[in-house]
Amino acid sequence: MQNKNFHFRYLQSMIIILPMILACQQSSDVKHKKGDLYVQYFSNSIVYNDTSRSTQSEPQYMLMFNMGEKETDVKWTLYFEDQDPVTLSFPVDGEKTWGTELLSMKEIPQFKPFGGKIESSEPVVVQMTTGIFNNSNAPVHSNPMIFSSFICSETLANKHAYADGVYVEDETVIETERIHILNPNKEAAKVTFNAYFAKYTKTQGNFTREYKVQPERILIIPIESVVKNELTNFGSVFTSNIPVLIQVERILYDKKLDKRIAASYRMMTKQLD
């Protein structure tokens, strides 16, 4: 009788728990799926080829890995600071990787920062890699200054944070950051930027700034426009009335050489909701 009761209770528990397990598995598999599409985002990209400066070019290498078994058309919607979105489409075979250099695409304007939304019917991993190259006669891949890479985010969020903020400038070098905010929505986003410093100084304490990001646009915040030149790090929290995407770009710039040196990354902030 005890064994029968045990099996009956076990069966009851499995009837309750099994759908929960399956739901969790399904949620994990499609966590970035909206309707029939998988959606991803980025907010920090640019392409240019400037032979007049010591920095020659900044191409973007875009790689897409289709993890599904079927071919999928990957739709890219690119958002800019001051122009309407541009839409592109790329076919990617099932269980294959396909890539291209965005600098070679006439549809993407040079010298204009952009973010993007990526949609596909199959699960696709999208990775963006930047190469900044010296202006010389050497083969471009043998003469890099900086490489940085990131994988696109699967979600937007109303709250973001990062820990390693900085702005330092002396006679020769500037170390600063750019905050890139993507608003792919049809309405404006109101974003609050809160900075918390490792230590207070005579000229700088914690502060709050308010920004408005227009619909289907990106907004770039140069850190030197809001933070004074102090050798102290700060953490940041961003809150918005609608979901957005935020990336942080670190720049180390040599004033005498008139070019970026040594450090450049494009980091996704931590999403808190």
C-alpha positions in Angstrom: 0.0 0.0 0.0 2.9 2.3 0.9 4.5 1.6 -2.5 1.3 2.3 -4.3 0.9 5.6 -2.5 4.6 6.5 -3.2 4.1 5.8 -6.9 0.9 7.7 -7.0 2.5 10.8 -5.3 5.5 10.5 -7.6 3.2 10.4 -10.7 1.3 13.4 -9.3 4.5 15.4 -8.8 5.8 14.6 -12.3 2.5 15.7 -13.8 3.0 19.1 -12.1 6.8 19.4 -12.6 7.3 18.0 -16.1 5.4 20.8 -17.9 7.5 23.3 -15.9 10.8 21.7 -17.0 9.7 21.6 -20.6 8.6 25.3 -20.4 11.9 26.3 -19.0 13.8 24.4 -21.7 11.6 26.0 -24.4 12.1 29.4 -22.8 15.9 28.9 -22.9 15.9 27.8 -26.5 13.9 30.8 -27.7 14.8 33.5 -25.2 15.5 36.0 -27.9 12.7 35.0 -30.2 9.9 37.5 -30.9 7.0 35.9 -32.7 8.4 33.9 -35.6 11.8 35.7 -35.6 15.0 35.7 -33.6 16.1 39.2 -32.8 19.5 40.7 -31.8 20.8 44.2 -31.4 24.0 46.3 -31.3 24.5 50.1 -30.9 28.1 50.8 -31.7 29.6 50.5 -35.2 31.1 52.7 -37.9 33.0 52.2 -41.2 35.4 54.5 -43.0 38.5 54.7 -45.1 40.4 58.0 -44.5 43.8 58.1 -46.3 44.3 61.8 -45.2 45.0 60.8 -41.6 47.5 58.6 -39.8 44.6 56.1 -39.2 43.7 54.7 -42.6 40.6 52.6 -42.1 38.1 51.2 -39.7 36.2 48.4 -41.4 33.6 46.2 -39.6 33.8 42.5 -40.2 30.4 40.9 -39.7 30.1 37.1 -39.2 26.9 35.2 -38.9 26.7 31.6 -37.8 23.3 29.9 -38.7 22.9 27.2 -36.0 19.6 26.0 -37.6 19.3 23.4 -40.3 17.5 25.6 -42.8 18.7 28.5 -44.8 17.5 31.9 -43.4 17.4 35.4 -44.7 19.0 37.6 -42.1 17.4 41.1 -42.1 19.5 44.0 -40.8 18.0 47.3 -39.9 20.6 50.0 -39.3 19.9 53.1 -37.2 21.9 56.3 -37.4 22.0 59.6 -35.4 20.5 61.8 -38.0 19.0 59.8 -40.9 16.3 57.2 -41.5 17.1 53.5 -41.0 18.7 51.4 -43.8 17.5 47.8 -44.4 19.7 45.0 -45.7 19.2 41.3 -46.2 21.8 38.4 -46.2 21.0 34.7 -47.0 22.9 32.3 -44.7 22.8 28.5 -45.3 21.8 26.2 -42.5 24.7 25.1 -40.2 27.1 27.5 -42.0 29.0 30.7 -41.2 28.9 33.6 -43.6 30.6 37.0 -43.3 31.5 40.2 -45.1 33.3 43.4 -44.6 30.7 46.2 -44.2 33.1 48.9 -45.5 32.6 47.4 -49.0 28.9 47.9 -48.9 27.7 51.0 -50.7 24.4 51.0 -48.8 26.3 51.9 -45.5 27.5 55.5 -45.4 31.1 56.0 -44.3 32.0 58.1 -41.2 28.5 57.8 -39.7 28.1 55.7 -36.5 25.2 53.3 -36.5 23.5 50.6 -34.5 21.3 47.8 -35.7 18.5 45.3 -35.2 19.0 41.8 -36.7 16.1 39.4 -37.4 16.2 35.8 -38.7 13.9 32.8 -38.9 16.6 30.5 -37.6 18.9 31.0 -34.5 21.9 33.0 -35.7 25.0 34.1 -33.8 26.1 37.5 -35.0 29.6 38.8 -34.2 31.0 42.2 -35.1 34.8 42.7 -35.3 36.5 46.0 -35.8 40.0 46.5 -37.2 41.7 49.9 -37.1 44.7 50.0 -39.4 47.7 52.2 -39.9 48.1 54.3 -43.0 51.0 52.5 -44.7 51.8 50.4 -47.7 51.9 47.2 -45.7 49.2 44.6 -46.3 46.2 45.7 -44.2 46.0 42.5 -42.1 49.7 42.6 -41.2 49.5 46.2 -40.0 46.7 46.5 -37.4 46.6 49.0 -34.6 43.6 47.7 -32.8 41.2 44.8 -33.0 38.0 44.5 -30.9 35.0 42.3 -31.2 31.6 41.7 -29.6 28.6 39.3 -30.0 25.3 41.1 -30.5 22.8 41.2 -27.6 19.6 39.2 -27.7 17.5 41.7 -25.6 16.8 45.4 -24.9 16.4 46.6 -21.3 15.1 49.5 -19.2 18.1 49.4 -16.9 21.8 49.0 -17.7 25.1 49.3 -15.7 28.9 49.1 -16.1 31.7 49.4 -13.6 34.8 50.8 -15.3 34.1 54.4 -16.4 37.0 56.8 -16.8 38.2 60.1 -18.4 41.8 61.2 -18.1 43.7 63.7 -20.3 47.3 65.1 -20.2 49.6 66.8 -22.7 49.9 63.7 -25.0 47.1 61.2 -24.4 43.3 61.1 -23.9 41.7 58.1 -22.3 37.9 58.5 -22.6 34.7 56.7 -23.5 31.7 56.9 -25.8 28.2 55.7 -24.6 26.2 54.4 -27.6 22.5 54.2 -27.0 20.2 52.4 -29.6 16.5 53.2 -29.6 14.8 51.0 -32.3 11.4 51.8 -31.0 8.7 54.0 -32.7 8.7 56.4 -29.7 11.3 58.5 -28.1 13.3 57.1 -25.2 14.0 59.1 -22.0 17.3 57.9 -20.5 18.7 58.8 -17.1 22.5 58.5 -16.6 23.8 58.2 -13.0 27.5 58.1 -12.3 29.0 56.9 -9.0 32.7 57.7 -8.4 35.3 55.6 -6.6 36.3 58.7 -4.7 35.2 62.3 -4.5 37.5 65.0 -5.8 37.5 68.8 -5.5 35.7 69.2 -8.8 33.7 66.0 -9.3 31.1 64.1 -7.4 28.3 61.7 -8.3 25.9 63.2 -10.8 22.7 62.6 -12.9 22.1 63.5 -16.5 19.0 63.3 -18.6 19.0 62.4 -22.4 16.4 61.9 -25.1 16.9 59.4 -27.8 14.7 60.0 -30.8 12.7 57.1 -32.3 14.7 54.7 -34.6 17.9 56.6 -33.8 21.1 56.2 -31.9 22.6 58.7 -29.4 26.3 59.0 -28.6 27.4 60.5 -25.3 31.1 61.6 -25.2 32.2 61.0 -21.5 34.4 64.1 -21.6 31.2 66.2 -22.1 29.9 65.2 -18.7 32.9 64.0 -16.6 35.8 66.3 -15.6 39.4 65.3 -16.1 40.1 63.4 -12.9 42.1 60.3 -12.2 39.2 58.3 -10.6 37.0 55.6 -11.9 33.2 55.6 -11.8 30.4 53.1 -12.2 27.2 54.0 -14.2 23.6 53.1 -14.1 21.2 54.0 -17.0 17.4 53.8 -16.7 14.9 54.4 -19.5 11.2 54.6 -19.9 11.3 52.1 -22.8 13.8 49.3 -23.5 17.0 50.3 -25.3 20.5 48.9 -25.9 23.7 50.5 -24.5 27.3 49.8 -25.5 30.4 51.5 -24.1 33.5 52.2 -26.3 36.9 52.9 -24.6 39.3 55.1 -26.6 43.0 55.8 -26.0 44.0 58.7 -28.2 47.5 60.0 -29.0 47.3 63.8 -29.5 50.6 64.1 -31.2 50.0 61.2 -33.6 46.4 62.2 -34.1 45.2 58.6 -33.8 43.8 55.9 -31.5 46.4 53.8 -29.8 46.7 50.7 -27.7 43.1 50.3 -26.5 39.7 50.2 -28.0 36.8 48.0 -27.0 33.0 48.0 -27.6 31.5 46.4 -24.5 27.8 45.6 -23.9 26.6 47.0 -20.6 25.0 44.6 -18.0 21.3 44.5 -18.3 19.5 44.6 -15.0 16.0 43.8 -15.9 
